[in-house]
Amino acid sequence: MIRQKVYIVMGVSGVGKTTIGRLLAKQLEIPFFDADDFHPKENVEKMEAGIPLKDVDRREWLENLALKITEWQGKSGAVLACSALKEKYREQLKVLPQEDIRWIFLHSDYDVIHKRITGRKGHYFKPELLQSQYETLELPSYGIHIDVDQSPEQIISEIMENLKKKAEIGLFGLGVMGQSLAINMASKDYKVAVYNRHVDKIEVDIAKNFVSENTEMNFEGFDELKTFTQSLERPRNILLMVNAGKVIDFVIEDLLPYLDKDDLIIDGGNSHYKDTIRREKELKEKGILFMGVGISGGEEGARKGPSIMPGGPKSSYKRVGPILEKISARDKYGDPCCTYIGPDGSGHFVKMVHNGIEYGEMQVIAETYHLLRFHTGLNPLEITDLFEEWNREVQSYLLEISIDILRKKEDETFLLDNILDAAKQKGTGGWSTNAALELGVPLDTISAAVMARNISGMKESRTAAAKEYESQILEKGKIKELRNALFEAFKASSIINHAIGFDLLSIASKEYSWNFNLSEIARIWTNGCIIRSKLMEDLVEKFRDHQQHILMHPDIVQEISTYRKSLTKIVGEALNAGFPVPVMSAAANYLLSFTTEQSSANMIQAQRDYFGAHTYERKDKPRGEFFHTEWKPDRN
């Protein structure tokens, strides 16, 4: 469906707004309206008397125009001739998403316009008011700027050329995710300019080839920054899809000479949230807007609809939110899996925690597969059957793709058996652990998953150690006896892993004043992203009426109480049989620690006070009172 647009032809009186507006409307085959026709009678009388209008005079007029703009956009679109001299007036008229309202600024030298006005007859605008209009005029940094010291035919031609060539959003970086997102946006009727650097013999004609391979899409491709930025509507919206880290800073530095005030840079990569906070502050000083946007879903999600987590200024989200929402996945009710997360680095923080939960979910599936394959002796196809049975209940995307992985063969061999058992982590998992340490939040399962990847990378050391310690399976497990317990342990580990991740979000929200809506975050994770599942859909509802730790929700308490024996049983059996289960173990330990009224920390506090005089609190005294003891016995 093509979105209808409203074109606002603006400028001081005498630039030809009405003439050009009518010609443009005819060219576009849409209605024309003159804002002057909507002035109340009192305003017209003032202008006829040569009295300049004040802001209070314009309020009702602008409010009425705003309503009309919304009405016109819902029909066939329209061209509106309106002076809109001040930015605050234009802000009142920005009632549509940026891509649905187009600004055309007509201008020329004072002498040119004054000559035109003095030659007009029968118009209530007096020539002596022109100077006040020039003094009032605040030049827009956006829209199409046209010098009217030329024929109407030339002006219309120039406007049409600009309307034709300007893209609503620019995408910088045509890697796998960048290409998929560009195709996604173009398929939603957005005009997209794409850029990729050109490096001889390394990255050659990437943008050009991408455009030529997708001729049915509304793309323009560039390998020069100047022409790329010139192709964009103002204020510009540029989505960066490049590697996180210093590369982002280098890209921003390269872009800055070609940007104007209120242009917006959107970082769609997995950047660290503290870098995002820093970049937003630095760019704000230069008049440039910045957003950190988490995007989850991989290549397929990026193309068909990812889960999107935007953070940054609310005004920036208002500007590009409609684009992000339109390209995102949809939840079961048809609503976009995209929502405004909060200010500064909050979007990237939420994406970081998403990835942390993802680490835990992937590891617990891997541990379950490993036990089934090498402890119970099931072959991959038998494990596939079991996972399919489980997934009818849990509806986990990660379990779904694990089923496809288990089925994949290379000749007559299962491909999984030929994959080296050394995993990597890109940073977001480790960042989650660091953030938890800074905030004082336990992150057992996610940290265990990160460390499991780290130790898997020590392949040579592990191989040597296995020989030294003569590692072996001590006892074969019986699938009939373990089947139900293993499924319950799997479900318990997953619930605890999610609870840990959302607890980190909750604490960070309070610490940084981000005011997270956990139910809404869970909702946008129900489709498009990697950790979508039936559990996530359940959490949407649970967080609506329960703001405490999710393990305290009555339904979860009942469910975990049913599973906890199976969890500790499987962990114990796995360890006794010689199988590491770091995430299941971490989940069991977290649960025991979380549900234990008397912990071992009293000994820790006593030890700290003994060697460092750190003091301690007492059970029999009010909280907040601290004590110190001379622990060393008197030998006399």
C-alpha positions in Angstrom: 0.0 0.0 0.0 1.5 3.4 -1.0 1.5 5.9 1.8 -0.2 9.2 1.0 1.9 12.3 1.6 1.2 15.9 2.4 3.5 18.5 0.8 3.9 21.8 2.6 5.1 24.6 0.3 6.5 27.3 2.7 8.3 30.6 2.7 7.7 34.3 3.2 4.8 36.0 1.4 5.5 36.7 -2.2 7.7 33.7 -3.0 4.9 32.1 -5.0 3.6 29.5 -2.5 0.1 29.5 -4.0 1.2 29.5 -7.7 3.8 26.8 -7.2 1.5 24.8 -4.8 -1.3 24.7 -7.4 1.2 23.6 -10.1 2.7 21.0 -7.9 -0.7 19.6 -6.9 -1.7 19.4 -10.6 1.6 17.6 -11.3 1.0 15.1 -8.4 -2.7 14.9 -9.1 -3.7 15.7 -5.5 -5.8 18.5 -4.0 -4.3 22.0 -3.2 -5.0 24.0 -0.1 -3.9 27.5 0.9 -3.3 28.0 4.6 -4.4 31.6 4.3 -8.0 30.3 3.6 -8.0 28.8 7.1 -7.2 32.0 9.0 -10.0 33.1 11.3 -11.7 36.4 10.4 -9.8 38.4 13.1 -6.4 37.4 11.6 -7.4 38.5 8.1 -8.6 41.8 9.4 -5.3 42.4 11.2 -3.3 41.6 8.1 -5.5 43.8 5.9 -4.8 46.6 8.3 -1.1 46.0 8.1 -0.8 44.6 11.6 1.6 41.7 12.0 0.2 38.6 13.6 1.4 37.4 17.0 1.9 33.8 18.1 -1.3 34.0 20.1 -3.1 34.9 16.8 -1.6 31.9 15.0 -2.4 29.2 17.7 -6.0 28.4 16.6 -5.0 28.6 12.9 -2.1 26.2 13.3 -4.2 23.8 15.4 -6.8 23.7 12.7 -4.2 23.2 10.0 -2.7 20.2 11.9 -6.1 18.5 12.0 -6.5 19.1 8.3 -3.1 17.7 7.5 -4.0 14.5 9.3 -7.4 14.4 7.5 -5.7 14.9 4.0 -3.1 12.2 4.6 -5.9 9.7 5.4 -7.5 10.5 2.0 -5.5 11.2 -1.2 -2.8 13.4 0.2 -2.5 17.2 -0.5 -0.3 20.2 -1.2 -0.6 23.0 1.4 0.8 26.5 0.9 1.8 27.8 4.3 4.3 30.4 5.4 5.4 28.4 8.5 8.2 30.9 9.1 9.3 29.7 12.6 10.4 26.2 13.6 7.9 26.2 16.5 5.1 26.7 13.9 6.4 23.9 11.8 6.6 21.6 14.9 2.9 22.1 15.4 2.3 21.0 11.8 4.5 17.9 12.1 1.6 15.6 13.0 2.6 12.9 10.5 5.6 10.6 10.5 8.6 12.2 8.7 8.2 10.1 5.7 4.6 11.2 5.1 5.2 15.0 5.2 7.5 16.8 2.7 8.7 20.3 3.2 9.4 22.6 0.2 11.1 25.9 1.1 10.7 28.6 -1.5 13.1 31.5 -1.1 15.0 34.3 -2.8 16.7 37.6 -2.0 14.6 40.3 -0.3 14.7 42.6 -3.3 13.4 39.9 -5.6 10.4 39.2 -3.4 9.7 42.8 -2.6 9.4 43.6 -6.3 6.9 40.8 -6.7 4.7 41.9 -3.8 4.6 45.5 -4.9 3.3 44.3 -8.3 0.4 42.3 -6.7 -3.1 43.8 -6.6 -6.0 43.0 -4.4 -4.0 40.9 -1.9 -4.4 41.7 1.8 -0.7 41.3 2.6 1.0 44.7 2.6 4.5 45.1 1.2 5.6 46.9 4.4 5.1 43.6 6.3 7.7 41.7 4.2 10.7 42.9 6.3 9.1 41.6 9.4 8.6 38.2 7.7 12.3 38.0 6.8 13.2 38.9 10.4 10.8 36.2 11.7 12.0 33.5 9.2 14.0 30.7 10.7 15.6 28.7 7.9 14.7 25.0 8.0 17.7 22.6 8.0 15.5 20.1 6.2 13.3 19.8 3.2 13.8 20.9 -0.4 15.2 24.4 -0.8 14.3 26.2 -4.1 15.4 29.6 -5.2 12.3 31.1 -6.9 14.2 33.6 -9.1 13.3 31.5 -12.1 10.2 30.6 -14.0 7.4 28.5 -12.4 8.1 25.7 -14.9 11.7 25.6 -13.8 10.8 25.6 -10.2 8.3 22.7 -10.6 10.9 20.8 -12.6 13.5 21.3 -9.8 11.0 20.3 -7.1 10.0 17.1 -9.0 13.7 16.2 -9.5 14.3 16.6 -5.8 11.2 14.6 -4.8 12.4 11.9 -7.1 15.9 11.6 -5.9 15.7 12.1 -2.1 15.7 8.9 0.1 13.9 8.7 3.4 16.7 6.8 5.1 20.3 5.9 4.3 21.9 2.6 5.3 25.7 2.6 5.8 27.3 -0.9 5.6 26.1 -3.7 3.3 27.1 -6.8 5.2 24.6 -9.6 5.6 22.5 -7.7 8.1 22.8 -4.4 6.3 21.6 -5.9 3.0 18.7 -7.7 4.6 17.5 -4.6 6.4 17.8 -2.5 3.3 15.6 -5.0 1.4 13.2 -5.1 4.3 12.8 -1.3 4.3 12.5 -1.1 0.5 9.8 -3.8 0.5 7.8 -1.5 2.9 7.8 1.3 0.2 10.6 3.3 1.7 13.2 4.9 -0.6 16.5 3.7 0.7 20.0 5.0 -0.2 22.7 2.4 0.5 26.4 3.0 1.0 29.4 0.8 1.2 33.0 1.8 1.0 35.0 1.0 -2.1 38.5 -0.5 -1.6 40.3 -1.8 -4.6 40.7 -5.6 -4.6 39.0 -5.9 -1.2 35.5 -4.2 -1.4 34.7 -3.4 -5.0 31.4 -2.0 -6.2 29.5 -3.5 -3.2 26.7 -0.9 -3.3 26.5 -0.8 -7.1 26.2 -4.6 -7.3 23.6 -4.7 -4.6 21.4 -2.2 -6.4 21.8 -4.0 -9.7 20.9 -7.3 -8.0 17.7 -5.8 -6.6 16.4 -3.7 -9.5 12.8 -4.2 -8.3 13.6 -2.3 -5.1 13.7 1.4 -4.6 17.4 1.7 -4.0 20.2 4.1 -4.8 23.7 2.9 -4.3 26.8 5.0 -3.4 30.5 4.5 -2.6 31.2 8.2 -1.9 30.0 9.7 1.4 29.3 13.2 -0.1 26.9 11.9 -2.8 25.4 9.4 -0.3 24.5 12.1 2.2 23.3 14.5 -0.5 20.8 11.8 -1.7 19.0 11.9 1.7 16.0 13.9 2.8 16.8 16.5 5.4 17.0 16.1 8.3 18.9 13.0 7.4 18.4 9.6 9.0 21.4 7.3 8.6 21.4 3.7 9.9 24.9 2.3 10.6 25.3 -1.5 10.1 29.0 -1.8 10.8 31.0 -3.7 13.4 30.9 -2.4 16.9 33.8 -0.7 18.6 36.2 1.9 17.3 34.9 1.4 13.8 31.7 3.3 14.7 33.7 6.3 15.9 35.7 6.3 12.7 32.5 6.1 10.6 31.0 9.0 12.6 34.1 11.1 12.1 34.0 10.4 8.3 30.3 11.4 8.2 30.3 14.6 10.2 31.7 16.9 7.5 28.6 16.1 5.4 25.9 16.4 8.1 23.8 19.3 9.2 22.1 20.2 12.5 19.4 17.7 13.6 20.6 14.9 11.3 20.3 11.6 13.0 22.8 8.7 13.2 21.3 5.3 14.2 23.8 2.7 15.4 22.1 -0.7 14.6 25.1 -2.8 15.7 25.9 -4.6 19.0 27.7 -1.6 20.5 28.4 -1.4 24.3 25.8 0.8 26.0 28.4 3.0 27.6 29.9 3.8 24.2 26.4 4.7 23.0 25.9 7.1 26.0 29.3 8.7 25.2 28.6 9.1 21.5 25.1 10.6 22.1 26.6 13.3 24.4 29.5 14.1 22.0 27.3 14.4 19.0 24.7 16.4 20.8 27.3 19.1 21.3 27.7 19.2 17.5 24.0 19.4 16.9 23.7 15.8 15.6 21.3 13.3 17.0 22.3 9.8 17.9 20.4 6.6 18.8 21.6 3.2 19.8 19.2 0.5 18.4 19.4 -3.2 19.3 18.3 -5.4 16.4 17.8 -9.2 16.8 16.8 -11.9 14.4 19.9 -12.7 12.3 19.8 -12.5 8.5 16.4 -14.0 8.2 14.9 -11.7 10.9 16.5 -8.6 9.4 14.9 -9.4 6.0 11.5 -10.6 7.2 11.1 -8.6 10.4 13.4 -8.5 13.4 12.9 -7.5 17.0 14.0 -3.9 17.4 15.1 -2.2 20.7 15.6 1.6 20.1 17.1 3.8 22.8 17.9 7.5 22.7 16.1 10.8 22.6 12.3 10.3 22.6 12.1 13.0 19.9 14.4 10.9 17.7 12.2 7.8 18.1 9.2 9.9 17.2 10.9 10.7 14.0 12.2 7.2 12.9 10.0 5.0 15.1 7.4 4.6 12.3 10.1 3.2 10.0 11.5 0.9 12.7 8.0 -0.3 13.7 7.0 -1.0 10.1 10.1 -3.2 9.3 9.9 -5.1 12.6 8.3 -8.5 13.3 4.7 -8.7 14.6 3.6 -10.3 17.8 0.6 -12.6 17.9 -1.8 -9.6 18.0 -0.2 -8.0 15.0 1.6 -5.3 16.9 5.2 -4.4 16.0 8.0 -6.1 17.9 9.6 -2.7 18.3 9.0 -0.2 21.2 10.8 2.8 22.6 13.0 1.4 25.3 14.3 4.5 27.0 17.0 7.3 26.9 20.7 7.2 26.0 22.2 3.6 26.0 19.1 1.7 27.2 18.4 0.2 23.8 21.8 -1.4 23.5 21.7 -2.4 27.2 18.5 -4.4 26.5 20.0 -6.0 23.4 23.1 -6.9 25.5 20.9 -8.7 28.0 18.9 -10.3 25.2 22.1 -11.8 24.0 23.1 -12.8 27.5 19.8 -14.8 27.9 20.5 -16.2 24.4 23.9 -17.5 25.6 22.2 -19.3 28.5 19.5 -20.8 26.3 22.0 -22.0 23.7 24.2 -23.6 26.3 21.4 -25.4 28.2 20.3 -26.9 24.8 23.9 -27.9 24.1 24.2 -29.5 27.5 21.0 -31.4 27.1 22.0 -32.7 23.6 25.4 -33.7 25.0 23.9 -35.8 27.8 21.4 -37.4 25.5 24.1 -38.2 22.9 26.9 -39.4 25.0 25.4 -40.3 28.4 22.2 -42.1 27.2 23.6 -43.1 23.8 20.8 -41.7 21.7 21.7 -40.9 18.0 20.9 -37.5 16.5 17.7 -38.6 14.9 16.4 -40.0 18.2 17.3 -36.8 19.9 15.5 -34.9 17.1 12.3 -36.9 17.9 12.6 -36.0 21.6 13.3 -32.3 20.9 10.3 -32.1 18.6 8.1 -33.6 21.3 9.4 -31.0 23.8 9.1 -28.1 21.4 5.4 -28.7 20.9 5.2 -27.4 24.5 8.0 -24.9 24.8 7.9 -23.5 21.2 11.5 -22.3 21.4 13.1 -20.9 18.2 16.5 -22.1 19.5 15.2 -25.6 20.1 13.6 -25.5 16.6 16.9 -24.7 14.9 18.7 -27.3 17.0 16.3 -29.9 15.5 17.3 -28.8 12.0 21.0 -29.0 13.0 20.7 -32.5 14.3 19.1 -33.7 11.1 21.7 -32.2 8.8 24.0 -34.8 7.1 27.1 -34.5 5.0 27.2 -37.6 2.8 26.3 -40.2 5.3 27.7 -38.4 8.4 25.9 -36.1 10.7 27.4 -32.7 10.0 27.4 -31.8 13.7 29.9 -34.6 14.4 32.4 -32.8 12.1 32.1 -29.4 13.8 35.0 -28.4 16.1 33.8 -28.1 19.7 35.3 -24.7 20.3 32.8 -21.8 20.5 33.4 -18.1 20.5 31.7 -15.1 22.1 31.5 -11.7 20.4 31.4 -9.6 23.6 27.7 -9.1 24.5 27.7 -12.1 26.8 30.8 -10.9 28.6 29.5 -7.4 28.7 26.4 -8.7 30.5 28.6 -10.3 33.1 30.6 -7.1 33.6 27.4 -5.0 33.9 26.0 -7.4 36.5 29.2 -7.1 38.5 29.1 -3.3 38.4 25.4 -3.3 39.5 25.8 -6.1 42.1 23.4 -8.4 40.4 23.9 -12.3 40.3 24.1 -13.5 36.8 24.9 -17.2 37.3 23.5 -18.9 34.2 24.6 -16.2 31.7 28.1 -15.9 33.2 28.4 -19.8 33.2 27.4 -19.8 29.6 30.1 -17.2 28.7 32.7 -19.2 30.7 31.7 -22.4 29.0 32.4 -20.9 25.6 35.8 -19.6 26.9 36.9 -23.0 28.2 35.6 -24.6 25.0 38.1 -22.5 23.1 41.0 -24.1 25.1 40.7 -27.1 22.7 44.4 -28.1 22.8 44.6 -27.8 26.6 41.4 -29.8 27.0 42.7 -32.6 24.7 45.9 -32.9 26.7 44.1 -32.8 30.0 41.7 -35.5 29.0 44.7 -37.8 28.4 46.3 -36.9 31.7 43.2 -37.4 33.7 42.0 -40.4 31.6 38.6 -38.8 31.4 35.9 -41.3 30.7 32.2 -41.8 31.0 31.7 -43.5 34.4 28.3 -44.9 33.8 25.8 -45.0 30.9 22.4 -43.3 31.6 19.1 -44.9 30.9 16.9 -42.7 28.7 13.6 -44.2 30.1 14.6 -43.2 33.6 16.0 -39.8 32.6 13.5 -38.7 29.9 11.0 -36.8 32.1 13.5 -35.5 34.6 15.7 -34.1 31.8 12.8 -32.2 30.2 11.9 -30.7 33.6 15.5 -29.8 34.3 15.6 -28.2 30.9 12.5 -26.1 31.5 13.6 -25.1 35.0 17.0 -24.0 33.7 15.3 -21.9 31.0 12.9 -20.2 33.4 15.8 -19.4 35.9 18.0 -18.1 33.1 15.2 -15.7 31.9 14.5 -14.6 35.5 18.2 -13.8 36.0 18.3 -11.7 32.7 15.2 -9.8 33.6 16.4 -9.1 37.1 19.5 -7.5 35.6 17.2 -5.3 33.4 15.1 -4.4 36.5 18.1 -3.3 38.5 19.7 -1.4 35.6 16.4 0.4 35.0 16.4 1.7 38.5 20.1 2.5 38.6 20.1 4.5 35.4 16.5 5.9 35.6 15.5 4.2 32.4 12.0 3.2 33.6 11.9 -0.1 31.7 8.5 -1.7 30.9 9.5 -5.4 31.4 6.2 -6.6 29.9 6.8 -4.6 26.8 10.4 -5.8 26.5 9.2 -9.4 26.8 6.5 -8.6 24.2 8.9 -7.4 21.5 10.9 -10.6 22.2 8.0 -12.9 21.3 8.8 -12.7 17.6 11.6 -11.8 15.3 14.4 -12.3 17.8 16.5 -15.3 18.7 15.1 -16.1 22.1 11.4 -16.1 21.1 9.4 -18.9 22.8 6.2 -19.8 24.6 7.9 -18.9 27.9 8.5 -15.3 26.6 4.8 -15.0 25.6 3.9 -16.1 29.2 6.3 -13.5 30.7 4.5 -10.7 28.8 1.3 -11.4 30.9 3.2 -12.2 34.1 5.1 -8.9 34.1 1.9 -6.9 33.6 0.6 -7.8 37.1 3.8 -8.7 38.8 6.8 -6.3 39.2 8.9 -8.4 41.6 11.5 -10.9 40.7 9.8 -13.3 38.3 10.8 -16.3 40.4 8.3 -14.9 43.0 5.4 -15.0 40.7 2.9 -17.5 42.1 2.6 -19.5 38.8 6.4 -19.7 38.5 6.8 -20.7 42.2 4.5 -23.6 41.6 6.2 -24.6 38.3 9.7 -24.4 39.7 8.7 -26.3 42.8 7.5 -29.1 40.6 10.8 -29.1 38.6 13.5 -28.5 41.2 14.1 -32.1 42.2 14.5 -33.1 38.5 17.0 -30.2 38.1 19.2 -31.3 41.0 18.9 -34.9 40.0 20.1 -34.3 36.5 22.9 -32.1 37.6 24.1 -34.7 40.1 23.9 -37.5 37.6 25.7 -35.6 35.0 28.6 -34.6 37.3 28.9 -38.1 38.7 29.0 -39.5 35.1 31.7 -37.1 34.1 29.7 -34.6 32.1 30.0 -30.8 32.7 26.6 -29.0 32.8 27.7 -25.5 33.7 24.4 -23.7 33.0 22.2 -26.4 34.6 24.5 -26.4 37.6 24.4 -22.6 37.8 20.6 -22.6 37.6 20.4 -25.2 40.4 22.8 -23.2 42.6 21.1 -19.9 41.9 17.7 -21.4 42.8 19.1 -22.9 46.0 20.8 -19.6 46.9 17.7 -17.6 46.1 15.4 -19.8 48.1 17.7 -20.3 51.1 16.8 -18.1 54.1 20.1 -18.8 56.0 23.1 -18.5 53.6 26.8 -19.0 54.3 27.5 -15.3 54.0 27.7 -14.8 57.7 31.0 -16.7 57.7 32.2 -14.4 54.8 31.3 -11.3 56.8 33.1 -12.6 59.8 36.2 -13.4 57.8 36.2 -10.0 56.2 35.9 -8.3 59.6 38.7 -10.6 61.0 41.4 -9.7 58.4 40.2 -6.2 57.3 38.0 -4.8 60.0 35.2 -4.4 57.4 32.5 -4.7 60.1 29.2 -6.7 59.9 25.5 -6.4 60.8 23.8 -8.5 63.4 20.5 -10.5 63.3 19.5 -9.3 66.7 20.1 -5.6 65.9 18.4 -3.3 63.4 19.7 -3.3 59.8 22.1 -0.4 59.2 24.0 -0.9 62.5 27.6 -2.1 62.0 29.9 -3.9 64.4 33.5 -4.9 64.7 35.1 -7.7 66.8 38.7 -8.4 67.8 38.6 -12.0 66.7 42.1 -13.2 67.5 42.0 -15.1 70.8 44.0 -13.8 73.8 46.9 -16.2 74.3 47.7 -14.9 77.8 
